[in-house]
Amino acid sequence: MSGLRVVPSRGRLYVCDAGGGGVAWYDRGSGRVSLLVQERERDVLDALKPFLTGPVTLGPPPVPDAAELARLTLPPDDDLAPNRPGEALLIALDRDPAPRLRADPRRHTLLAEQAVGAALDRLEEAGCRTLHSVPLPGGGRVPHLLIGPAGVFVLGALYARGHRVRVSGPLAAVGRRPAEPLPRRLRADAERAAYALTAGVGPVLVLVDPAGVSVAGDPGGLRVLRETELPGLARPGTVLRPADVEALHARARDRRTWARL
């Protein structure tokens, strides 16, 4: 047995040894296998064989930048990039499902996070990078993190299908339901993310299919968007260069970055 492990991560498959060190990666778009350890070529191809869909080229990797080096040395168990939208909720629902015939509000939250996550992942073509279900000390989590040319954003999703949403200061209310402090939590999460990443981070509340939206009072830097408006966060800007985006993404995808908060 080669002892190699294949770890998927959006467009690439990373081949790691038993200790989590990088041995090679396969770029699905270009069909290229970049070997970091030349003498393990046969083991790498054997490990990747179930995933290869056509002819491939092999060779040494291009000269890596700092972000690439950080990604290659990141232990797979500490890599947050494979997290799916709503990852934490999916795990919670699997471990502790609600009794049958009883509505579970977590499922609406999951639907909202999956819709927002899918929309954010499509922004990668515009030079953005996304992470989902980023764990925070104390049991909290950042539902979505977007890093792109226009800056860094913490995003929360609110299921509002067919209902009006009222945002007032630290509270948001859907229809006739009691108001919840989601805007306040998003602002606090943005402050924690800014500390962890040493970068400016803006909070964004994303409403999934609302019948209407009203914002009263001072939003305190919070942006309120419908999920159809998310492409606006990927418009070209001068806040971050592509190298900055990659460096911040490499830092953010490391679970240990958030454990130090």
Secondary structure, DSSP 8 states (H G I E B T S, - for coil): ----EEEEETTEEEEE-TTS-EEEEEETTTTEEEESSGGGHHHHHHHHGGG--S--EEE------HHHHHHHTS-GGGB-TT--TTHHHHHHHHHS---TTS--HHHHHHHHHHHHHHHHHGGGGGT-EEEEEEE-TTS-EEEEEEEETTEEEEEEEEE-TTSEEEEETTEEEETTS--B-HHHHHHHHHHHHHHHHTS-EEEEEEEES-SEEEEES--TT-EEEEGGGGGGGGS--SS--HHHHHHHHHHHTBHHHHHT-
